[in-house]
Amino acid sequence: MKGNSLNEFLLKKSGKTWDDVIEPRATFDDIDENTFNGFLRMSNEKGRMPETDGLTIEQAFDKLLLTENGQLKRAAIILFGKNPARFYPNTFVKVGYFKGNDILFHDVVEGNLITLLREVSNLLNFKYFTKKIHFEGLYRIEIGEYPAPAIREMLLNALIHRNYMGAMTQIRMYDDSFNIWNDGNLPAGLNVETLKKPHRSNPRNPLIADVCFKGGLIDSWGSGTIRIIETCKQANLPEPEFVEQEGGFSVTLFKNNLTTEQLAKLGLNDRQLKAVEYVKEKGKITNAELQELFGVSKATATRDLTELAEKFEIFEKVGQTGVGTNYVLKMGS
């Protein structure tokens, strides 16, 4: 073992977790009281918080186990600090919009966990996500590209369960998918398949998680990943992808079943993948066009298109057999 893995192992042997350790450099001057007061209002609405009326901020922090012998713990800085980056440099969140491997634009959001949750959500809603708009009578209805509860759970999981001594949380937006990655692998006893069914909560940062529970931000039953899956299913989106990746944990939502990743899972050959991309751009394809695009025989083109229509149910055949036949995307694909 070395690095962060060794640190976590030694802390666990001592009965501590990273967030439960005293931060000797911090004082209550480093705490954002406005953020904390907003948190108290949220927690009072949920009724999960121990009674804090009439208590000083120092006493309230003690009730939340965020201090030890009057000294602030790391969790206090992460949750309510004015400038957590002063103590832990990579506490910020990076957000970028990508076309393939090229980044078109990006933003950096800094602050404590409560601030990040609010500011990153606002940034995504107003700059990165597009919304479908329709009217019901006189009322304007906006429908997001991805279900808001899933995005919220992904962001909360990334902020609460990340390794705060590792890399920053990174959000990547593509035309057809949305991804959040946080540093830190899954805890022992959990794997990707476990997350898809009811499982025990086993947070990397239990003190941070407990305070977030008391604030009504999360539950404590390990149901966050299930909620992501269920809300995507309700929105008729493909199942999210959970991956342990590059020393961290990645969650990806897909806008529809026509992303390259989703199509590859179905077993489409390379010509069929490119044919779908062609139809997504041009609106339709004919047998002759597929022959010309890939230099294949009419029989091969017919087989590719028939499979896309009948086996994979991605294309729909329009028109009579012969030169008047086009293939378009099937509704609901």
N, C-alpha and C positions, 0 to 999 in steps of 0.2 A: 504493500500500500504506500501511496505517497500523495502529497498535495491535499486537496479537499477531502478525498476519501479517508485519508489518514486522520485528518482533523475531526471528521464526523465520527470515526471509530473511537478515537480517544475521548471525545465528549460523551459519547454513549456509554463508554466504560465508566465514566465519572458520574453517570446519572443525569447528565445535562444534554440539551440540544443547543444548536447554534443561537437560536433566538432567545434562549433563557439565560445567556451569559451577560454579566454586567458590562456596560460600556463606560469605562472610567473617565473618558474625555468629555462625556456629555453632562449637561446640567438642565434644569427645567427652563432655562433661557432658550434652549434648543428646541423646545416643544411649541408647536403651533396650536395655541389655545382655541382659535376659531374652528380649526379642523376637529379638535377634540370635543368642543361643545356641540358641533353638528353631529358627531358620532353619538353623543349622549342622547340627543333628540331622537335619532333613529332607534337606538337601543330601547329607549323608554316606550316607543310605539310598539316594539316587539315584545316587551315585557320579559326579556331574558337577562337583564342587567341587574346586579345587586344594587340595593338602594344607595344613591349617591347624593340625594338632596342635602344641602347644607355642608357637604364635604369640600375641602380645598382640593385643587387639582392634584396635589401630592397625595392626599388621602384617597382620592378616586383611583389614581394610578396604583396605589398599594392594594386596593380592593381587586383590581384587575390583574394583580401579580406582575405588574410591569416594573416594579422596583424591588430592590433587596437592600435592606439597611439604608433606605433613603436614596440609593443610587439607581439610576435608570438602567434598564436592560436594553439589549440590542432591539428587541421587539418594539419597544416604545419609540425608538428612533425611526424604524421602518414604517410603523403605523402612523405616527403623529409628528414626526420631526419636521422642522422648518426647512432643513436642507440635508436630507439623509446622505447625499453624495459627498458631503464634507467628511463623513465617517467611512462610507462604503461606496467607492467610486462608480460602480456599475448598477446602481439602483434604478436608472432611467429605463424608458421603453423607447425602442426604435421602431418606426413605422415606415414602410416603403411600398410604392406601387411599381410592379415589375411587368415588363414584356419579355418573356423568356428569361434570359440571364441579365438583361439590361434594366437598370433602375431608372424610371422616368422622373420620380420626385420622392422626397422622403421628409420625415419630421422626427424630432426628438422631443419627448415629453418627460419632464423631471418633476420630482416631488415625492411626498410620502405615499403610502399605499392607498389611502382614502382619496387623495387628490388625483393620483394616477388613474384610479378606477373611473372617476368622473371625467377627467380631461381627455383620456384616451377614447372613452366612449363618445364624447362630443366630437372629437377630431374625426373619428371614423364616420359618424353619422353625417357630418356637414361637409367633409372633404373627400372621403374615400368611397363611401357607398352611394350607389344610385338607387332611387326608389321609383317603383312603378306607381303611377297615379291614375285613379279613376274616380268617377263621381257617382254617388248614390243620392239621387235627388239633388239637393243643394249642397251636400256635404262632400268635401274633398277627402278621399281615402288614399293613404300612402302605404304601400306594401314594400317592406325591405327585401333586399336580395337574399338575405339570410335571416333566420329567426333570431330576434333580439335576445330571447332567453339563452340560446346556445352561445351567442357571442359573449354575453355577460358571464356565463359559467366558464368559458374558455379563459377569459381575461382574469377572473377571480382565481381560477386554478393556477394560472401562470404566475400571478403575483404572490399568492399565499404559499405555494409549494415549491417555489424556486430556490436554488442555491444562491444566496446573496453574496457569496464570496467569488462567484463565477461570472460568466458573461451576462450582459444585459438581456432583458426580455426583448424578443424580436418578432415583429408582425409583418407578414408579407402578403400583399394583396395582388392578385392576378385577375385577368379578365374573367376567368371561370373558376377561381378557387380563392380561399382565404385561409391563411395559416398563422398559428401562434406557436412559437418555440420558447421554452424556458430552460435555463441551465439546471441540471440535476436529474439523474435517472430515477425511475420508480423505486420506492422503498422495497426492502426485502419482503418477499411473500406476495407481491403484486406483480402482475404482468398485463400485457395489452388485453388478453382475452378475459382476465378477471374483471377489468374495468367495464366490460360490456354487460355484466350481470350484477345483482346485488352483492356488495362486498363491504368489508369493514373499513372504516376510516382510519388511515394511518399516515397523518400529515408529517412532512419533513420538519415543519416549523409549528409545533403544537400550540405554543403560546400565541403566536400570530393568528392561527386558525381559531383558537378559543375566543379571542377578542372579536374576530370577525363574526363568529357565531353569535356572540352576545349582542353584536350590533345588527343582527338580522341579515347579514350579507350572505351567509351560507348556512347549511344545516351541518350536522356532524355525523351523518350516516353513510358517507361515501357514495352519495347518489348523484353527484354533479355530472359525471361522465354519462350516466344513464339518461339524465335529463337532456344532455346535448344530443344523444342519439334519438331520443323520443321526439324532441322538437323538430329535428330535421325530417324524421319520418312523417310527422304531421304536416310539414310544409312540402311533402312530396320531393324531398331532396335525397340524393344518394347517402348511404351510411357514411358518417365521418370516418376519417382515417386517424388512428392513434399509432404513433411510432416512437420507440426509443431511438434517438438520433444524435450522434456527435456529442455524447455526454449529457444529453438533455432529453426533454420530452416534447413531442410535436403533435399538434392536433390540426387537421385540415378539414375544412368544409368545401364541398363541391357544389357549384351553382346548378348543375344539371347532370344528366347521365351521359353527356356528349363530350366530357373532358377527355383528354388523351389518357389520363390515368384510369378513368372509369372504362373507357373503350378497350384499353389494353387488358384489363381484368377479364373482359368477355371472351378474349381470344381472337380478336380481329387480326387478319394479316396486314402487312404493311400497306398494300394497295387499298384495302378497305378503310384503314385509318385515314389515309390521305383522301380517299373519296368522301368520307364524312366531312373532313375539313373543307373540301371543295364545295360541298353542298351548303355547309354553314356560311360560306362566303358568297357563293353564286346563287343559292336558292334551289338549284336542281342540277341533275346530271343525267345524261343519256348513255346508253350502251356504247355508242360510237365515240362519245367524249372520253369515256373510261379507257377504251381501246387506244385512243390517240395519246392520252396522258401517260399511259404506262407501257405502251408498245406491246400489248398482249392481243391474243386472238379474241374473236367474238365469243367463242365458247367460254373462255376464261372470264371475260367481262360479264357474261350472263351469269355464270356461277357466283361471282363475287356479289353482284347486285341482288341476285335471288336470295343469297344467304343474308345479306343486310336487310332485306325486306321480310323474309319468312322465318329464318332461324334467330336472328338477333332482334328483329322487330324495331329497327332503327329507321329504315326507309319505308316509304309508302309508294306503291306503283300507281302512276297517274297516266291515263290514256290507254288506247288499244295497243295490242302487240304490234311491234314494228317501229318505224321511224318516228311515230307520234308519241312514243312512250317516254315519259320522264320519271325520275325517281326523286322524291322530296323527303324531307324529314317528317317522320310520323308525329302527329300531334301527341304531346305528353312525353316525347323523348327527352 
